[in-house]
Amino acid sequence: MRKHLVTLILYSPAIIALLLFFLALDFPSAFATIDTSFRYFGLMAGLAGASLFAWNFILASRLRIIEELFLGLNKVYTNHHMVGAIAFILLLFHPVLLALQFLPYGVSGVVQFLQPSLNNLPALYGTLALNIAIIALVITFFVKIKYHLWKLSHKFLGLSLALASLHILAMPSITEENLPLKIFLYALFAAALVSFFTRNLFSDFFVKKFEYYVDKIEPKGSAIFEVFFKPKNQKITYEPGQFFFIKIYGQGIKKEYHPFSIASPQHSNLISFAYKELGDFTIQLQNLKQGDRALIEGPYGKFHPLKLENKQQIWVAGGIGVTPFLSTIRSLPPVHDFNIHFYYSARNSDDAVYLNELKTIEQAHSNITIIPFLQDKDGFLTMKVISEKTADYKKRDIFLCGPPNMMKSLKKQSADINFPEQQIHSEEFALYEGK
């Protein structure tokens, strides 16, 4: 039931826009001829696409109410990408369908309509908005570029949004005769523009940040480090399993926000995250020094094993995906009623840098079982292995965090053996996968 409600809300702007459009439409005449049919189908594609395009900026604003609705910011961003793709396709059809209304009068009319002209500024605004969106979205979906360039390409989507707003404001169309639709679109685009400016251009002014300083950096081995920060004044309050966005003001480190899972226990005075030197940004962190200033935004996420009613659980961590589990297991009280089978998967023993700590915790908790799984000698972890080692696995909830391919594979294997989908919880936060 909740899943259907979330889907309805996800596409509600397009549904509302089309509903208001239809309520004012003269159906017998609107689709009486081929040319008018193409015109109205083009308008419908434009309305739905523009509404979803604007709505996507609001989805990306990290509002708490939206995260609560979708049960986690990672799920918000998953839907954000999907809505963006659908909006993109609809907006591509918008000018094509409008142009086809001139097809009965010759191809030249279609070509002339599609040509941008300074004599028709409203149409020019729409053309520019669409072309900018095409470039930015092609980069998003198909091109691997450096993170800061990817972020810059998303800022150009704001320009596309502004031009699309001008297109809707200035274009004489069905909205001129439909006041409710006009008000709805104006309000939607105003909210989208506010979301863009407060989130992308003036985030440090409008979004609450916590000021921290690097306290210590602990090498864990295999190019993995854990960084500890101390607060300047107010501490950030978080739940085990959550993540934050951090911008570090250190020499040789780009001043841009990146997401990291929290590794420290819940009530620690210091907050920490672990990272592996893989991409451009994490390699820059070798320049990190004690005393470097950082701004932290958050926390976010609904990856909460300790808040789940079912205390019988399986945890599966792949590589650096162990981080949110570290915060969780470090936060466990000495006496608890959880029964946890913790599968810690790594490429080899050198990469399993937290295994000794986890084994020490296991010795202090009789109801925690640590199960290391090393790919160089054990192969890839599968649901078959989990079902053999944890006989009552179907009575347990499973928490997954690791490489996307690993989690995708385990989810598919779970479906193949009819493991209940609602008992699988994953942290798949990947804003950007470029290197």
Contacts in CASP RR format, 6 or more apart in sequence:
PFRMAT RR
TARGET T0000
AUTHOR 0000-0000-0000
METHOD contacts of the structure
MODEL  1
MRKHLVTLILYSPAIIALLLFFLALDFPSAFATIDTSFRYFGLMAGLAGA
SLFAWNFILASRLRIIEELFLGLNKVYTNHHMVGAIAFILLLFHPVLLAL
QFLPYGVSGVVQFLQPSLNNLPALYGTLALNIAIIALVITFFVKIKYHLW
KLSHKFLGLSLALASLHILAMPSITEENLPLKIFLYALFAAALVSFFTRN
LFSDFFVKKFEYYVDKIEPKGSAIFEVFFKPKNQKITYEPGQFFFIKIYG
QGIKKEYHPFSIASPQHSNLISFAYKELGDFTIQLQNLKQGDRALIEGPY
GKFHPLKLENKQQIWVAGGIGVTPFLSTIRSLPPVHDFNIHFYYSARNSD
DAVYLNELKTIEQAHSNITIIPFLQDKDGFLTMKVISEKTADYKKRDIFL
CGPPNMMKSLKKQSADINFPEQQIHSEEFALYEGK
6 69 0 8 1.000
6 70 0 8 1.000
8 15 0 8 1.000
9 69 0 8 1.000
10 79 0 8 1.000
10 83 0 8 1.000
11 52 0 8 1.000
11 83 0 8 1.000
13 51 0 8 1.000
13 52 0 8 1.000
13 54 0 8 1.000
13 55 0 8 1.000
13 188 0 8 1.000
14 47 0 8 1.000
14 48 0 8 1.000
14 49 0 8 1.000
14 51 0 8 1.000
14 52 0 8 1.000
14 55 0 8 1.000
16 51 0 8 1.000
16 184 0 8 1.000
17 47 0 8 1.000
17 48 0 8 1.000
17 50 0 8 1.000
17 51 0 8 1.000
17 181 0 8 1.000
17 184 0 8 1.000
17 185 0 8 1.000
18 44 0 8 1.000
18 47 0 8 1.000
18 48 0 8 1.000
20 178 0 8 1.000
20 180 0 8 1.000
20 181 0 8 1.000
20 184 0 8 1.000
21 43 0 8 1.000
21 44 0 8 1.000
21 47 0 8 1.000
21 174 0 8 1.000
21 178 0 8 1.000
21 181 0 8 1.000
23 180 0 8 1.000
24 174 0 8 1.000
24 177 0 8 1.000
24 178 0 8 1.000
24 180 0 8 1.000
24 181 0 8 1.000
25 40 0 8 1.000
25 174 0 8 1.000
29 36 0 8 1.000
30 36 0 8 1.000
30 37 0 8 1.000
30 40 0 8 1.000
31 37 0 8 1.000
31 40 0 8 1.000
34 101 0 8 1.000
34 103 0 8 1.000
34 104 0 8 1.000
35 101 0 8 1.000
35 102 0 8 1.000
35 103 0 8 1.000
35 104 0 8 1.000
35 105 0 8 1.000
36 101 0 8 1.000
38 97 0 8 1.000
38 98 0 8 1.000
38 100 0 8 1.000
38 101 0 8 1.000
38 103 0 8 1.000
39 97 0 8 1.000
39 98 0 8 1.000
39 101 0 8 1.000
41 97 0 8 1.000
42 93 0 8 1.000
42 94 0 8 1.000
42 97 0 8 1.000
42 98 0 8 1.000
43 94 0 8 1.000
43 98 0 8 1.000
43 173 0 8 1.000
43 174 0 8 1.000
45 90 0 8 1.000
45 91 0 8 1.000
45 93 0 8 1.000
45 94 0 8 1.000
45 97 0 8 1.000
46 90 0 8 1.000
46 91 0 8 1.000
46 93 0 8 1.000
46 94 0 8 1.000
47 181 0 8 1.000
47 185 0 8 1.000
48 90 0 8 1.000
49 86 0 8 1.000
49 87 0 8 1.000
49 90 0 8 1.000
49 91 0 8 1.000
49 94 0 8 1.000
50 87 0 8 1.000
50 91 0 8 1.000
50 164 0 8 1.000
50 168 0 8 1.000
50 185 0 8 1.000
50 189 0 8 1.000
51 185 0 8 1.000
51 188 0 8 1.000
52 83 0 8 1.000
52 84 0 8 1.000
52 86 0 8 1.000
52 87 0 8 1.000
52 90 0 8 1.000
53 84 0 8 1.000
53 87 0 8 1.000
53 88 0 8 1.000
53 91 0 8 1.000
53 133 0 8 1.000
53 161 0 8 1.000
53 164 0 8 1.000
53 192 0 8 1.000
54 161 0 8 1.000
54 164 0 8 1.000
54 188 0 8 1.000
54 189 0 8 1.000
54 191 0 8 1.000
54 192 0 8 1.000
55 83 0 8 1.000
55 188 0 8 1.000
55 192 0 8 1.000
56 80 0 8 1.000
56 83 0 8 1.000
56 84 0 8 1.000
56 87 0 8 1.000
56 192 0 8 1.000
57 157 0 8 1.000
57 158 0 8 1.000
57 161 0 8 1.000
57 192 0 8 1.000
57 193 0 8 1.000
57 195 0 8 1.000
57 196 0 8 1.000
57 199 0 8 1.000
58 66 0 8 1.000
58 191 0 8 1.000
58 192 0 8 1.000
58 195 0 8 1.000
59 66 0 8 1.000
59 76 0 8 1.000
59 79 0 8 1.000
59 80 0 8 1.000
59 83 0 8 1.000
60 76 0 8 1.000
60 77 0 8 1.000
60 80 0 8 1.000
60 195 0 8 1.000
60 199 0 8 1.000
61 195 0 8 1.000
61 198 0 8 1.000
61 199 0 8 1.000
62 73 0 8 1.000
62 76 0 8 1.000
62 199 0 8 1.000
62 207 0 8 1.000
62 300 0 8 1.000
66 76 0 8 1.000
67 73 0 8 1.000
67 76 0 8 1.000
67 300 0 8 1.000
67 301 0 8 1.000
67 302 0 8 1.000
70 76 0 8 1.000
70 79 0 8 1.000
71 302 0 8 1.000
72 300 0 8 1.000
72 301 0 8 1.000
72 302 0 8 1.000
73 300 0 8 1.000
73 301 0 8 1.000
73 429 0 8 1.000
74 301 0 8 1.000
74 427 0 8 1.000
74 428 0 8 1.000
74 429 0 8 1.000
74 430 0 8 1.000
77 429 0 8 1.000
77 431 0 8 1.000
78 428 0 8 1.000
81 140 0 8 1.000
84 137 0 8 1.000
85 137 0 8 1.000
85 141 0 8 1.000
88 133 0 8 1.000
88 134 0 8 1.000
88 137 0 8 1.000
91 130 0 8 1.000
91 133 0 8 1.000
92 130 0 8 1.000
92 134 0 8 1.000
94 130 0 8 1.000
95 113 0 8 1.000
95 114 0 8 1.000
95 127 0 8 1.000
95 130 0 8 1.000
98 113 0 8 1.000
99 109 0 8 1.000
99 110 0 8 1.000
99 113 0 8 1.000
99 114 0 8 1.000
100 110 0 8 1.000
102 109 0 8 1.000
102 110 0 8 1.000
102 112 0 8 1.000
102 113 0 8 1.000
103 110 0 8 1.000
116 123 0 8 1.000
116 124 0 8 1.000
116 127 0 8 1.000
116 128 0 8 1.000
117 123 0 8 1.000
117 124 0 8 1.000
118 124 0 8 1.000
121 170 0 8 1.000
122 166 0 8 1.000
122 167 0 8 1.000
122 170 0 8 1.000
122 171 0 8 1.000
122 172 0 8 1.000
123 167 0 8 1.000
123 171 0 8 1.000
125 163 0 8 1.000
125 164 0 8 1.000
125 166 0 8 1.000
125 167 0 8 1.000
125 170 0 8 1.000
125 171 0 8 1.000
126 163 0 8 1.000
126 164 0 8 1.000
126 166 0 8 1.000
126 167 0 8 1.000
126 171 0 8 1.000
128 160 0 8 1.000
128 163 0 8 1.000
129 160 0 8 1.000
129 161 0 8 1.000
129 163 0 8 1.000
129 164 0 8 1.000
129 167 0 8 1.000
130 160 0 8 1.000
132 156 0 8 1.000
132 157 0 8 1.000
132 159 0 8 1.000
132 160 0 8 1.000
132 163 0 8 1.000
133 157 0 8 1.000
133 160 0 8 1.000
135 153 0 8 1.000
135 156 0 8 1.000
136 153 0 8 1.000
136 154 0 8 1.000
136 156 0 8 1.000
136 157 0 8 1.000
136 160 0 8 1.000
137 157 0 8 1.000
139 145 0 8 1.000
139 150 0 8 1.000
139 153 0 8 1.000
140 150 0 8 1.000
140 153 0 8 1.000
140 154 0 8 1.000
144 433 0 8 1.000
144 434 0 8 1.000
144 435 0 8 1.000
145 153 0 8 1.000
145 434 0 8 1.000
146 280 0 8 1.000
146 434 0 8 1.000
146 435 0 8 1.000
147 256 0 8 1.000
147 258 0 8 1.000
147 280 0 8 1.000
147 281 0 8 1.000
147 432 0 8 1.000
147 434 0 8 1.000
148 254 0 8 1.000
148 256 0 8 1.000
150 432 0 8 1.000
150 434 0 8 1.000
151 256 0 8 1.000
154 200 0 8 1.000
155 200 0 8 1.000
155 201 0 8 1.000
157 196 0 8 1.000
158 193 0 8 1.000
158 196 0 8 1.000
158 200 0 8 1.000
161 189 0 8 1.000
161 192 0 8 1.000
161 193 0 8 1.000
161 196 0 8 1.000
162 193 0 8 1.000
164 189 0 8 1.000
165 189 0 8 1.000
165 193 0 8 1.000
168 175 0 8 1.000
168 185 0 8 1.000
168 186 0 8 1.000
168 189 0 8 1.000
169 186 0 8 1.000
174 181 0 8 1.000
175 181 0 8 1.000
175 182 0 8 1.000
175 185 0 8 1.000
176 182 0 8 1.000
198 206 0 8 1.000
198 207 0 8 1.000
199 206 0 8 1.000
199 207 0 8 1.000
203 257 0 8 1.000
203 297 0 8 1.000
204 295 0 8 1.000
207 297 0 8 1.000
208 297 0 8 1.000
209 295 0 8 1.000
209 296 0 8 1.000
209 297 0 8 1.000
210 231 0 8 1.000
210 234 0 8 1.000
210 235 0 8 1.000
210 236 0 8 1.000
210 295 0 8 1.000
210 296 0 8 1.000
210 297 0 8 1.000
210 298 0 8 1.000
211 231 0 8 1.000
211 232 0 8 1.000
211 233 0 8 1.000
211 293 0 8 1.000
211 294 0 8 1.000
211 295 0 8 1.000
211 296 0 8 1.000
212 229 0 8 1.000
212 230 0 8 1.000
212 231 0 8 1.000
212 232 0 8 1.000
212 271 0 8 1.000
212 293 0 8 1.000
212 294 0 8 1.000
212 295 0 8 1.000
212 296 0 8 1.000
213 229 0 8 1.000
213 230 0 8 1.000
213 232 0 8 1.000
213 291 0 8 1.000
213 292 0 8 1.000
213 293 0 8 1.000
213 294 0 8 1.000
214 227 0 8 1.000
214 228 0 8 1.000
214 229 0 8 1.000
214 248 0 8 1.000
214 288 0 8 1.000
214 289 0 8 1.000
214 290 0 8 1.000
214 291 0 8 1.000
214 292 0 8 1.000
214 294 0 8 1.000
215 228 0 8 1.000
215 229 0 8 1.000
215 230 0 8 1.000
215 270 0 8 1.000
215 290 0 8 1.000
215 291 0 8 1.000
216 227 0 8 1.000
216 228 0 8 1.000
216 290 0 8 1.000
217 225 0 8 1.000
217 226 0 8 1.000
217 227 0 8 1.000
217 228 0 8 1.000
217 288 0 8 1.000
217 290 0 8 1.000
218 225 0 8 1.000
218 226 0 8 1.000
218 227 0 8 1.000
218 228 0 8 1.000
219 225 0 8 1.000
220 226 0 8 1.000
220 274 0 8 1.000
220 353 0 8 1.000
220 354 0 8 1.000
221 350 0 8 1.000
221 353 0 8 1.000
222 276 0 8 1.000
222 350 0 8 1.000
222 351 0 8 1.000
222 353 0 8 1.000
223 276 0 8 1.000
223 277 0 8 1.000
224 274 0 8 1.000
224 275 0 8 1.000
224 276 0 8 1.000
224 277 0 8 1.000
224 320 0 8 1.000
224 351 0 8 1.000
224 353 0 8 1.000
225 274 0 8 1.000
225 275 0 8 1.000
225 277 0 8 1.000
225 285 0 8 1.000
226 263 0 8 1.000
226 272 0 8 1.000
226 273 0 8 1.000
226 274 0 8 1.000
227 272 0 8 1.000
227 273 0 8 1.000
227 274 0 8 1.000
227 275 0 8 1.000
227 285 0 8 1.000
227 288 0 8 1.000
228 264 0 8 1.000
228 270 0 8 1.000
228 271 0 8 1.000
228 272 0 8 1.000
229 270 0 8 1.000
229 271 0 8 1.000
229 272 0 8 1.000
229 294 0 8 1.000
229 296 0 8 1.000
230 269 0 8 1.000
230 270 0 8 1.000
231 269 0 8 1.000
231 271 0 8 1.000
235 269 0 8 1.000
235 271 0 8 1.000
236 244 0 8 1.000
236 271 0 8 1.000
236 296 0 8 1.000
236 298 0 8 1.000
236 299 0 8 1.000
237 299 0 8 1.000
238 244 0 8 1.000
238 262 0 8 1.000
238 266 0 8 1.000
238 271 0 8 1.000
238 298 0 8 1.000
238 299 0 8 1.000
239 266 0 8 1.000
239 299 0 8 1.000
239 304 0 8 1.000
239 306 0 8 1.000
239 307 0 8 1.000
240 262 0 8 1.000
240 265 0 8 1.000
240 266 0 8 1.000
240 304 0 8 1.000
240 305 0 8 1.000
240 306 0 8 1.000
240 324 0 8 1.000
240 327 0 8 1.000
240 328 0 8 1.000
240 330 0 8 1.000
240 331 0 8 1.000
241 261 0 8 1.000
241 262 0 8 1.000
241 301 0 8 1.000
241 303 0 8 1.000
241 304 0 8 1.000
241 305 0 8 1.000
241 324 0 8 1.000
241 325 0 8 1.000
241 327 0 8 1.000
241 328 0 8 1.000
241 427 0 8 1.000
242 261 0 8 1.000
242 262 0 8 1.000
242 298 0 8 1.000
242 299 0 8 1.000
242 300 0 8 1.000
242 301 0 8 1.000
242 303 0 8 1.000
242 304 0 8 1.000
242 324 0 8 1.000
242 327 0 8 1.000
243 259 0 8 1.000
243 260 0 8 1.000
243 261 0 8 1.000
243 262 0 8 1.000
243 299 0 8 1.000
243 300 0 8 1.000
243 301 0 8 1.000
243 324 0 8 1.000
243 427 0 8 1.000
243 429 0 8 1.000
244 259 0 8 1.000
244 260 0 8 1.000
244 262 0 8 1.000
244 271 0 8 1.000
244 273 0 8 1.000
244 296 0 8 1.000
244 297 0 8 1.000
244 298 0 8 1.000
244 299 0 8 1.000
244 300 0 8 1.000
245 257 0 8 1.000
245 258 0 8 1.000
245 259 0 8 1.000
245 296 0 8 1.000
245 297 0 8 1.000
245 298 0 8 1.000
245 300 0 8 1.000
246 257 0 8 1.000
246 258 0 8 1.000
246 260 0 8 1.000
246 273 0 8 1.000
246 294 0 8 1.000
246 295 0 8 1.000
246 296 0 8 1.000
246 297 0 8 1.000
247 255 0 8 1.000
247 256 0 8 1.000
247 257 0 8 1.000
247 258 0 8 1.000
247 294 0 8 1.000
247 295 0 8 1.000
248 255 0 8 1.000
248 285 0 8 1.000
248 288 0 8 1.000
248 292 0 8 1.000
248 293 0 8 1.000
248 294 0 8 1.000
249 255 0 8 1.000
249 292 0 8 1.000
249 293 0 8 1.000
249 294 0 8 1.000
249 295 0 8 1.000
250 287 0 8 1.000
250 288 0 8 1.000
250 289 0 8 1.000
250 292 0 8 1.000
250 293 0 8 1.000
251 287 0 8 1.000
251 289 0 8 1.000
252 284 0 8 1.000
252 287 0 8 1.000
253 281 0 8 1.000
253 284 0 8 1.000
253 285 0 8 1.000
253 287 0 8 1.000
253 288 0 8 1.000
253 292 0 8 1.000
254 281 0 8 1.000
254 284 0 8 1.000
256 281 0 8 1.000
257 297 0 8 1.000
258 281 0 8 1.000
259 300 0 8 1.000
259 429 0 8 1.000
259 431 0 8 1.000
260 273 0 8 1.000
260 275 0 8 1.000
260 323 0 8 1.000
261 273 0 8 1.000
261 274 0 8 1.000
261 321 0 8 1.000
261 323 0 8 1.000
261 324 0 8 1.000
261 327 0 8 1.000
261 401 0 8 1.000
261 427 0 8 1.000
261 429 0 8 1.000
262 271 0 8 1.000
262 272 0 8 1.000
262 273 0 8 1.000
262 299 0 8 1.000
262 323 0 8 1.000
262 324 0 8 1.000
262 327 0 8 1.000
263 272 0 8 1.000
263 273 0 8 1.000
263 274 0 8 1.000
263 323 0 8 1.000
263 324 0 8 1.000
263 326 0 8 1.000
263 327 0 8 1.000
263 330 0 8 1.000
264 270 0 8 1.000
264 271 0 8 1.000
264 272 0 8 1.000
264 327 0 8 1.000
264 330 0 8 1.000
265 327 0 8 1.000
265 330 0 8 1.000
265 331 0 8 1.000
266 327 0 8 1.000
266 331 0 8 1.000
267 331 0 8 1.000
271 296 0 8 1.000
273 323 0 8 1.000
274 320 0 8 1.000
274 322 0 8 1.000
274 323 0 8 1.000
274 326 0 8 1.000
275 282 0 8 1.000
275 285 0 8 1.000
275 320 0 8 1.000
276 282 0 8 1.000
276 319 0 8 1.000
276 320 0 8 1.000
277 283 0 8 1.000
277 285 0 8 1.000
277 286 0 8 1.000
278 435 0 8 1.000
279 434 0 8 1.000
279 435 0 8 1.000
280 435 0 8 1.000
301 427 0 8 1.000
301 429 0 8 1.000
303 324 0 8 1.000
303 399 0 8 1.000
303 401 0 8 1.000
303 425 0 8 1.000
303 426 0 8 1.000
303 427 0 8 1.000
305 313 0 8 1.000
305 315 0 8 1.000
305 325 0 8 1.000
305 328 0 8 1.000
305 338 0 8 1.000
305 340 0 8 1.000
305 397 0 8 1.000
305 399 0 8 1.000
305 425 0 8 1.000
306 328 0 8 1.000
306 331 0 8 1.000
306 332 0 8 1.000
306 338 0 8 1.000
308 397 0 8 1.000
308 425 0 8 1.000
310 396 0 8 1.000
310 397 0 8 1.000
310 423 0 8 1.000
311 337 0 8 1.000
311 338 0 8 1.000
311 339 0 8 1.000
312 339 0 8 1.000
312 392 0 8 1.000
312 395 0 8 1.000
312 396 0 8 1.000
312 397 0 8 1.000
313 338 0 8 1.000
313 339 0 8 1.000
313 340 0 8 1.000
313 341 0 8 1.000
313 396 0 8 1.000
313 397 0 8 1.000
313 398 0 8 1.000
313 399 0 8 1.000
314 340 0 8 1.000
314 341 0 8 1.000
314 342 0 8 1.000
314 343 0 8 1.000
314 386 0 8 1.000
314 390 0 8 1.000
314 393 0 8 1.000
314 396 0 8 1.000
314 397 0 8 1.000
314 398 0 8 1.000
314 399 0 8 1.000
315 325 0 8 1.000
315 328 0 8 1.000
315 340 0 8 1.000
315 341 0 8 1.000
315 342 0 8 1.000
315 343 0 8 1.000
315 398 0 8 1.000
315 399 0 8 1.000
316 343 0 8 1.000
316 345 0 8 1.000
316 381 0 8 1.000
316 386 0 8 1.000
316 398 0 8 1.000
316 399 0 8 1.000
316 400 0 8 1.000
316 401 0 8 1.000
316 402 0 8 1.000
316 410 0 8 1.000
317 325 0 8 1.000
317 342 0 8 1.000
317 343 0 8 1.000
317 344 0 8 1.000
317 345 0 8 1.000
317 401 0 8 1.000
317 402 0 8 1.000
318 344 0 8 1.000
318 345 0 8 1.000
318 346 0 8 1.000
318 381 0 8 1.000
318 401 0 8 1.000
318 402 0 8 1.000
318 403 0 8 1.000
318 406 0 8 1.000
319 345 0 8 1.000
319 346 0 8 1.000
319 347 0 8 1.000
319 351 0 8 1.000
319 402 0 8 1.000
319 403 0 8 1.000
320 402 0 8 1.000
321 401 0 8 1.000
321 402 0 8 1.000
321 427 0 8 1.000
322 344 0 8 1.000
322 354 0 8 1.000
322 401 0 8 1.000
323 401 0 8 1.000
324 401 0 8 1.000
324 427 0 8 1.000
325 342 0 8 1.000
325 399 0 8 1.000
325 401 0 8 1.000
326 354 0 8 1.000
329 340 0 8 1.000
329 342 0 8 1.000
329 358 0 8 1.000
329 361 0 8 1.000
329 368 0 8 1.000
330 361 0 8 1.000
332 338 0 8 1.000
332 361 0 8 1.000
332 365 0 8 1.000
332 368 0 8 1.000
334 364 0 8 1.000
336 365 0 8 1.000
336 367 0 8 1.000
337 367 0 8 1.000
338 367 0 8 1.000
338 368 0 8 1.000
339 367 0 8 1.000
339 368 0 8 1.000
340 367 0 8 1.000
340 368 0 8 1.000
340 369 0 8 1.000
341 369 0 8 1.000
341 371 0 8 1.000
341 389 0 8 1.000
341 390 0 8 1.000
341 396 0 8 1.000
342 358 0 8 1.000
342 368 0 8 1.000
342 369 0 8 1.000
342 370 0 8 1.000
342 371 0 8 1.000
343 371 0 8 1.000
343 373 0 8 1.000
343 381 0 8 1.000
343 386 0 8 1.000
344 352 0 8 1.000
344 354 0 8 1.000
344 355 0 8 1.000
344 358 0 8 1.000
344 370 0 8 1.000
344 371 0 8 1.000
344 372 0 8 1.000
344 373 0 8 1.000
345 373 0 8 1.000
345 374 0 8 1.000
345 375 0 8 1.000
345 381 0 8 1.000
345 406 0 8 1.000
346 352 0 8 1.000
346 355 0 8 1.000
346 372 0 8 1.000
346 373 0 8 1.000
346 374 0 8 1.000
346 375 0 8 1.000
347 374 0 8 1.000
347 375 0 8 1.000
347 376 0 8 1.000
348 374 0 8 1.000
348 375 0 8 1.000
348 376 0 8 1.000
349 355 0 8 1.000
349 374 0 8 1.000
352 372 0 8 1.000
352 374 0 8 1.000
355 370 0 8 1.000
355 372 0 8 1.000
358 370 0 8 1.000
359 370 0 8 1.000
361 368 0 8 1.000
361 370 0 8 1.000
362 368 0 8 1.000
362 369 0 8 1.000
362 370 0 8 1.000
371 389 0 8 1.000
373 379 0 8 1.000
373 381 0 8 1.000
373 385 0 8 1.000
380 406 0 8 1.000
380 409 0 8 1.000
381 406 0 8 1.000
381 410 0 8 1.000
382 409 0 8 1.000
382 410 0 8 1.000
382 413 0 8 1.000
383 410 0 8 1.000
383 413 0 8 1.000
383 414 0 8 1.000
383 416 0 8 1.000
383 417 0 8 1.000
383 419 0 8 1.000
384 413 0 8 1.000
386 393 0 8 1.000
386 398 0 8 1.000
387 393 0 8 1.000
387 417 0 8 1.000
390 396 0 8 1.000
393 419 0 8 1.000
394 419 0 8 1.000
394 420 0 8 1.000
396 423 0 8 1.000
397 423 0 8 1.000
397 424 0 8 1.000
397 425 0 8 1.000
398 414 0 8 1.000
398 419 0 8 1.000
398 423 0 8 1.000
398 424 0 8 1.000
398 425 0 8 1.000
399 425 0 8 1.000
399 426 0 8 1.000
399 427 0 8 1.000
400 406 0 8 1.000
400 407 0 8 1.000
400 410 0 8 1.000
400 411 0 8 1.000
400 424 0 8 1.000
400 425 0 8 1.000
400 426 0 8 1.000
400 427 0 8 1.000
401 407 0 8 1.000
401 426 0 8 1.000
401 427 0 8 1.000
402 427 0 8 1.000
404 428 0 8 1.000
404 430 0 8 1.000
404 433 0 8 1.000
407 426 0 8 1.000
407 428 0 8 1.000
411 424 0 8 1.000
411 426 0 8 1.000
414 421 0 8 1.000
414 424 0 8 1.000
415 421 0 8 1.000
END
